[in-house]
Amino acid sequence: MAAANLPLAMTLGDPAGVGPIIACKAYDALRAKGGRPFYLVAPPAALRDAARAAWSGNHGEIIPITDPSQAPKAFDSGLPVFSIPGPGWNVQPGVPEPSSASVIIESIRLAVEHTRAGKAAGVVTNPIAKALLYRAGFKHPGHTEYLAELAAGKNGKAPRAVMMLVGGGLRVALVTIHQPLAKAVKSLSTDLIAEVGSIVHNDLAYSFGMKRPRIGLCGVNPHAGEDGEIGREEIEIINPAAVKLRAKGIDCSDARPGDTIFHEALAGRYDAVIAMYHDQGLIPVKTLDMWGGVNVTLGLPFIRTSPDHGVAYDAAASGAAKAESLIAALNLADQMAHARASAQ
């Protein structure tokens, strides 16, 4: 099957969270509009309550599959589910269940395995509750870092994975991700920012089809340091990274003030902004598009997108979960797959 026609592999996420129900709702939306087929890697029983809540028992069906190649045909009749073993099944929507941790992790691992084997066009992940996984021995700060380990080459070295949020008309990549603010600022270096900038540039070209991406670098201090009067990180760390990037032919700005750069991007000056720390980049995206934002991992040898929200146990319990962000993640993964196929 040609890469442009492969299904997308979707992970279960936390089965007590919104993953199962928004997967069912996303299936309805994409099937109705003729979107790219996807399949869920999960125990079929994990969809029982979600299917009832999403489909009210009168339409929609779970279709078990044993190979990703069966997903496109099955998608015409129901939501394809690649079955993996589950814990019982005693997981209730809205009630975290520690015994589900191994299922959550296995769903991610298998979705990546299928994609790397050329059986799926990309990985779309549902939200996980990191605290639940940590208690089960999960060693990674989050999805992004685990996916980087799964992408390690034969030498065992994981690639640099870069988190980028897409939503509200913005594309915002992060230099540091899940770190306390004080540590994030101290961990900034010219080489790190230049490496992230190169990855962002390469993925914008390869996965987004941009011929000459324009990148804006965000300063870390108010007014981008005001020529060193309010901090010297821009002068000593960020601007030297911009010089390195421009020397490689990458269209990249010097450090710009964080309170204006996102407006500049919305006005068309930049195709993507690189923020220095987590909240600096996520606040504008989530303010502009809280329910339609997409988390994209750049720098991996496979496509990965995800809804830009958490497990939302309360919404899972009520059955009122919104699927817009997952639908956007599926659509973006589809667009990225087409862009990569065109570039090859």
C-alpha positions as CSV (number, residue, x, y, z in Angstrom):
1,M,0.0,0.0,0.0
2,A,1.4,3.4,-0.9
3,A,2.4,5.7,2.0
4,A,-0.2,8.3,1.0
5,N,-3.0,5.7,1.4
6,L,-1.9,4.1,4.7
7,P,-4.1,4.4,7.7
8,L,-3.1,6.3,10.8
9,A,-2.4,4.4,14.0
10,M,-4.1,5.9,17.1
11,T,-3.1,5.2,20.7
12,L,-5.6,4.5,23.4
13,G,-4.3,7.1,25.9
14,D,-5.6,6.8,29.4
15,P,-8.7,4.6,29.1
16,A,-10.3,6.4,32.0
17,G,-9.8,9.7,30.2
18,V,-11.4,11.2,27.1
19,G,-9.3,9.1,24.6
20,P,-11.9,6.4,24.0
21,I,-14.9,8.7,23.6
22,I,-13.2,11.3,21.4
23,A,-11.8,8.4,19.2
24,C,-15.4,7.3,18.6
25,K,-16.5,10.9,17.9
26,A,-13.5,11.5,15.6
27,Y,-14.4,8.3,13.7
28,D,-17.9,9.7,13.0
29,A,-16.5,13.0,11.8
30,L,-13.8,11.7,9.5
31,R,-16.0,8.9,8.0
32,A,-18.7,11.4,7.2
33,K,-16.2,13.7,5.5
34,G,-14.2,11.0,3.8
35,G,-11.1,11.6,5.9
36,R,-8.0,9.3,6.1
37,P,-8.9,6.0,7.9
38,F,-7.4,5.4,11.3
39,Y,-7.4,2.5,13.7
40,L,-7.1,2.4,17.5
41,V,-4.6,0.2,19.3
42,A,-6.5,-0.9,22.4
43,P,-8.4,-3.7,24.1
44,P,-11.8,-3.7,22.5
45,A,-13.4,-3.7,26.0
46,A,-11.8,-0.2,26.6
47,L,-14.3,1.2,24.0
48,R,-17.4,-0.3,25.5
49,D,-18.6,2.7,27.6
50,A,-17.2,5.2,25.2
51,A,-19.0,3.7,22.2
52,R,-22.2,3.7,24.2
53,A,-21.8,7.4,25.2
54,A,-20.6,8.6,21.7
55,W,-23.1,6.6,19.6
56,S,-26.1,6.3,21.9
57,G,-26.3,2.6,21.1
58,N,-27.9,3.1,17.7
59,H,-25.1,3.7,15.3
60,G,-21.4,3.0,15.1
61,E,-19.6,-0.3,15.6
62,I,-16.2,-1.5,16.8
63,I,-14.5,-3.6,14.1
64,P,-11.7,-5.9,15.4
65,I,-8.6,-6.1,13.1
66,T,-5.5,-8.2,13.3
67,D,-3.3,-6.2,10.9
68,P,-3.2,-2.4,10.0
69,S,-3.8,-3.3,6.3
70,Q,-7.4,-4.2,7.3
71,A,-8.2,-0.8,8.6
72,P,-9.1,1.1,5.4
73,K,-11.8,-1.5,4.4
74,A,-13.1,-1.8,8.0
75,F,-13.3,2.0,8.4
76,D,-16.3,2.0,6.0
77,S,-18.3,-0.1,8.5
78,G,-17.0,0.9,11.9
79,L,-14.0,2.0,14.1
80,P,-11.2,-0.5,13.5
81,V,-9.5,-1.7,16.7
82,F,-6.2,-3.5,16.7
83,S,-6.7,-5.6,19.8
84,I,-4.2,-5.8,22.7
85,P,-4.8,-7.4,26.1
86,G,-6.4,-5.3,28.9
87,P,-6.7,-5.4,32.7
88,G,-10.0,-7.1,33.2
89,W,-11.9,-4.8,32.1
90,N,-12.8,-2.8,35.2
91,V,-11.8,0.7,34.1
92,Q,-14.6,3.3,34.5
93,P,-14.6,6.6,32.6
94,G,-13.3,9.3,34.9
95,V,-11.8,7.0,37.4
96,P,-8.0,6.5,37.0
97,E,-7.0,2.8,37.2
98,P,-3.3,2.1,37.9
99,S,-3.5,-1.4,36.4
100,S,-4.1,0.2,33.0
101,A,-0.6,1.7,32.8
102,S,1.0,-1.2,30.9
103,V,-1.8,-1.1,28.4
104,I,-1.3,2.6,27.8
105,I,2.4,2.2,27.2
106,E,2.0,-0.9,25.0
107,S,-0.5,1.0,22.8
108,I,2.1,3.7,22.2
109,R,4.8,1.2,21.5
110,L,2.8,-0.8,19.0
111,A,1.5,2.3,17.1
112,V,5.1,3.4,16.7
113,E,6.2,-0.1,15.7
114,H,3.5,-0.3,13.0
115,T,4.4,3.2,11.6
116,R,8.1,2.5,11.5
117,A,7.4,-0.8,9.7
118,G,5.5,1.0,7.0
119,K,2.1,-0.3,8.0
120,A,0.7,3.1,9.2
121,A,1.2,6.7,7.9
122,G,1.8,8.1,11.3
123,V,1.0,8.0,15.0
124,V,-1.8,10.0,16.6
125,T,-1.7,9.8,20.4
126,N,-4.5,10.3,22.9
127,P,-3.9,12.0,26.2
128,I,-2.1,10.2,29.1
129,A,-1.9,11.0,32.8
130,K,1.8,11.1,33.5
131,A,1.4,10.7,37.3
132,L,-0.4,7.4,36.8
133,L,2.4,6.1,34.6
134,Y,5.1,7.4,36.9
135,R,3.6,5.3,39.7
136,A,3.9,2.3,37.4
137,G,7.6,2.9,36.8
138,F,7.4,5.0,33.6
139,K,10.8,6.8,33.4
140,H,10.0,9.5,30.9
141,P,8.7,13.1,31.5
142,G,6.0,12.6,28.9
143,H,4.9,11.4,25.5
144,T,7.5,13.3,23.6
145,E,10.5,11.9,25.4
146,Y,9.2,8.3,25.2
147,L,8.6,8.6,21.5
148,A,12.2,9.8,21.1
149,E,13.4,6.7,22.8
150,L,11.2,4.5,20.6
151,A,12.8,6.3,17.6
152,A,16.3,5.5,18.6
153,G,18.6,4.1,15.9
154,K,20.7,1.0,15.9
155,N,23.3,2.9,18.0
156,G,20.7,3.4,20.7
157,K,20.8,7.2,20.5
158,A,17.5,8.9,20.6
159,P,16.9,11.8,18.2
160,R,16.3,15.3,19.5
161,A,12.5,15.5,19.7
162,V,11.0,19.0,19.4
163,M,7.5,19.8,20.6
164,M,5.5,22.1,18.4
165,L,1.9,23.3,18.9
166,V,-0.3,24.2,15.9
167,G,-3.5,26.1,16.5
168,G,-5.1,29.5,16.3
169,G,-3.1,30.4,13.2
170,L,0.2,29.7,15.0
171,R,3.0,27.1,14.9
172,V,5.1,27.3,18.0
173,A,8.0,25.1,18.8
174,L,9.7,24.8,22.2
175,V,13.4,24.7,23.1
176,T,12.7,23.4,26.6
177,I,9.6,21.4,27.5
178,H,8.7,19.9,30.9
179,Q,11.1,21.7,33.2
180,P,10.7,24.1,36.1
181,L,11.0,27.7,34.8
182,A,14.2,28.4,36.7
183,K,15.9,25.2,35.3
184,A,14.5,25.9,31.8
185,V,16.2,29.3,31.6
186,K,19.5,27.9,32.9
187,S,19.5,25.0,30.4
188,L,19.3,27.3,27.4
189,S,22.4,27.2,25.2
190,T,23.4,28.5,21.8
191,D,23.9,25.0,20.5
192,L,20.6,23.7,21.8
193,I,18.6,26.6,20.2
194,A,20.5,26.2,16.9
195,E,19.8,22.4,17.0
196,V,16.0,23.0,17.6
197,G,16.0,25.7,14.9
198,S,17.5,23.3,12.4
199,I,14.9,20.6,13.2
200,V,12.0,23.1,13.0
201,H,13.3,24.3,9.6
202,N,13.8,20.8,8.2
203,D,10.3,19.6,9.3
204,L,8.6,22.7,8.0
205,A,10.1,21.9,4.7
206,Y,9.6,18.1,4.7
207,S,6.4,17.6,6.6
208,F,4.7,20.9,5.9
209,G,5.8,21.5,2.3
210,M,7.3,25.0,2.8
211,K,10.1,25.9,0.4
212,R,11.7,28.6,2.6
213,P,10.3,28.6,6.1
214,R,10.6,31.8,8.1
215,I,11.4,31.3,11.8
216,G,11.0,33.8,14.6
217,L,13.1,33.3,17.7
218,C,11.5,34.4,21.0
219,G,13.5,36.2,23.6
220,V,13.4,35.0,27.2
221,N,13.4,38.3,29.0
222,P,11.0,41.2,28.9
223,H,11.5,43.3,25.8
224,A,14.0,40.6,24.6
225,G,16.4,41.9,27.2
226,E,16.4,45.6,26.2
227,D,19.9,45.5,24.8
228,G,21.2,43.7,27.9
229,E,19.5,46.0,30.4
230,I,16.9,43.4,31.5
231,G,19.0,40.3,31.0
232,R,21.8,39.1,28.7
233,E,20.5,35.7,27.5
234,E,19.4,37.3,24.2
235,I,22.9,38.8,23.5
236,E,24.9,35.9,24.8
237,I,22.8,32.8,23.9
238,I,19.8,33.4,21.6
239,N,21.2,35.8,19.0
240,P,24.4,33.7,18.5
241,A,22.1,30.8,17.7
242,A,20.3,32.9,15.1
243,V,23.7,33.7,13.5
244,K,24.5,30.0,13.4
245,L,21.2,29.2,11.7
246,R,21.5,32.0,9.2
247,A,25.0,30.7,8.3
248,K,23.3,27.5,7.3
249,G,20.9,29.3,5.0
250,I,17.9,29.2,7.4
251,D,15.7,32.3,7.5
252,C,15.7,33.1,11.2
253,S,15.2,36.3,13.3
254,D,17.2,37.5,16.2
255,A,15.5,37.3,19.6
256,R,12.1,39.1,19.4
257,P,10.0,40.3,22.4
258,G,7.7,37.6,23.7
259,D,4.8,40.0,24.0
260,T,4.8,40.9,20.2
261,I,6.3,38.0,18.3
262,F,3.1,36.0,18.2
263,H,1.2,38.9,16.8
264,E,3.9,39.2,14.2
265,A,3.5,35.6,13.3
266,L,-0.3,35.9,13.0
267,A,0.3,38.9,10.7
268,G,2.4,36.6,8.4
269,R,5.9,37.6,9.3
270,Y,6.9,34.1,10.5
271,D,5.8,30.6,9.5
272,A,6.8,29.3,13.0
273,V,7.9,30.8,16.3
274,I,10.5,29.1,18.6
275,A,9.7,29.8,22.3
276,M,12.3,29.3,25.0
277,Y,10.0,27.5,27.6
278,H,6.7,25.7,27.9
279,D,4.2,28.3,29.0
280,Q,5.7,31.0,26.8
281,G,4.7,29.0,23.8
282,L,1.6,27.3,24.9
283,I,-0.3,30.3,26.4
284,P,-0.8,32.1,23.0
285,V,-1.8,28.9,21.2
286,K,-4.3,27.7,23.8
287,T,-5.7,31.3,24.2
288,L,-6.4,31.4,20.5
289,D,-7.6,27.8,20.1
290,M,-8.2,25.9,23.3
291,W,-10.1,23.0,21.7
292,G,-8.6,22.8,18.2
293,G,-4.8,22.9,18.9
294,V,-2.5,20.1,17.9
295,N,0.7,18.9,19.5
296,V,3.2,17.8,16.9
297,T,6.6,16.1,17.6
298,L,9.3,17.2,15.2
299,G,12.6,15.5,14.7
300,L,11.3,11.9,14.6
301,P,11.6,9.5,11.7
302,F,7.8,9.2,11.8
303,I,4.8,11.5,12.0
304,R,3.3,12.1,15.5
305,T,0.4,14.4,16.3
306,S,-1.8,14.6,19.4
307,P,-4.7,16.7,20.9
308,D,-3.4,19.7,22.8
309,H,-5.2,18.8,26.0
310,G,-5.1,16.4,28.9
311,V,-7.1,13.3,29.9
312,A,-10.1,15.4,31.2
313,Y,-11.4,12.8,33.6
314,D,-14.5,14.9,34.4
315,A,-15.5,15.1,30.7
316,A,-14.9,11.4,30.3
317,A,-17.2,10.7,33.2
318,S,-20.0,12.9,31.8
319,G,-19.5,11.8,28.2
320,A,-19.4,15.4,27.2
321,A,-15.8,15.3,25.8
322,K,-15.0,17.5,22.8
323,A,-13.2,15.8,19.9
324,E,-12.2,18.9,17.9
325,S,-8.5,18.7,18.9
326,L,-8.2,15.0,18.1
327,I,-9.9,15.6,14.7
328,A,-7.5,18.4,14.0
329,A,-4.6,16.1,15.0
330,L,-5.8,13.4,12.6
331,N,-6.3,16.0,9.8
332,L,-2.8,17.5,10.3
333,A,-1.2,14.0,10.4
334,D,-2.9,13.3,7.1
335,Q,-1.6,16.6,5.6
336,M,1.9,15.8,6.8
337,A,1.8,12.3,5.3
338,H,0.8,13.8,2.0
339,A,3.6,16.4,2.2
340,R,6.2,13.8,3.0
341,A,5.0,11.6,0.1
342,S,5.2,14.5,-2.3
343,A,8.8,15.3,-1.1
344,Q,10.0,11.8,-1.8
